[in-house]
């Protein structure tokens, strides 16, 4: 990757955005646009994260810009981002409603680049990359009320310090209602570019009458990873897994490292022990820069993608990315297997950054931000939707 900050935020840095919300059917591969965000940006602009359904079939998501908030966010359309809902109507139509417009007022967050998660009561939780009381980003809650209105509450404001800042991931909710996520910066402040830190994994816990308390589970030091920007995921035993876009093998990626896969295991006394499962290396086979979250299958295998790496003859010598699997072995080790190497040959994609999803048969689906039609996007292609079949 050319330059250091692969993951701050990778999708925003590359300025490649999805401007419509769409669905596909696996058999017919037919696209249908559910909503086009308006040119004014008032209903949102530049959605970066995935969508979620509620029990009634409504869709919810975030846009990183736009909205009707105070236009102090230095964006082309104004506005600091939104949370929106899409509701299905008769005749196959969908209606959008903005549930919240963020504003740069020194209290609210702005630039939500992660997705949303529901709790059992129907409240929505998410993160903003910037804003809040201290300017380092926020964790927020949206609660539904009478008349279809939603009320926002800030649960935590990050403080540009060792406790982390700039959260870019979708949160993970455990059975007790605690929230888990990552920050791109903070942690070990002697690590990273200009003393910004190499990032953290955090937990937010609520106690009645006491609000929400942050606990840092891991401060990355570069050798174990740097700039985590994706969700963490639990396995059946309560351990957390995630990816860091940089760090690991510091001989890779011009001294910044090519990324890691890590595991956090809970210990007695509330401590968490970290282990690095894999360090990526730009050797012409392995992937580099994992900027997507992990998926854990029933056997404990891990699946994800890397933004670059693989065949280094692709994409100006950096590689077009991979889909990989990590399998646990006897003795506590892990074995990596590359399931697919992208090559941007006019049909194949290039640059996967989104977390995979799996169908009932175990086939993974995902997206790439480049590749496909090479006559589009300055000959790099405008991206693809792909399926991988064993």
Secondary structure, DSSP 4 states (H G I P E B T S, - for coil): --SS-TTSSHHHHTT--B-EEEE--TTT---EEEEEPPTT-TT-B-B-S--EE-TTS-EEEEESBBSSS-S-S--SS--B-EEEEEEE-GGG-EEEEEEEE---SSSSEE---S--EE-TTS-EEEEESEESSSSB-EEEEEEE-GGG-EEEEEEEE--SSTT-EEE-SPPEE-TTS-EEEEEEE-SSTTSSGGG----EEEEEEEETTTEEEEEEEEE--SSS-B---S--EE-TTS-EEEEESB-SSTTSTTTT---EEEEEEE-GGG-EEEEEEEE---SSSSEE---S--EE-TTS-EEEEESEESSTTSTTTT---EEEEEEE-TTS-EEEEEEEE---SSSSEE---SPPEE-TTS-EEEEESEES-TTSTTTT---EEEEE--
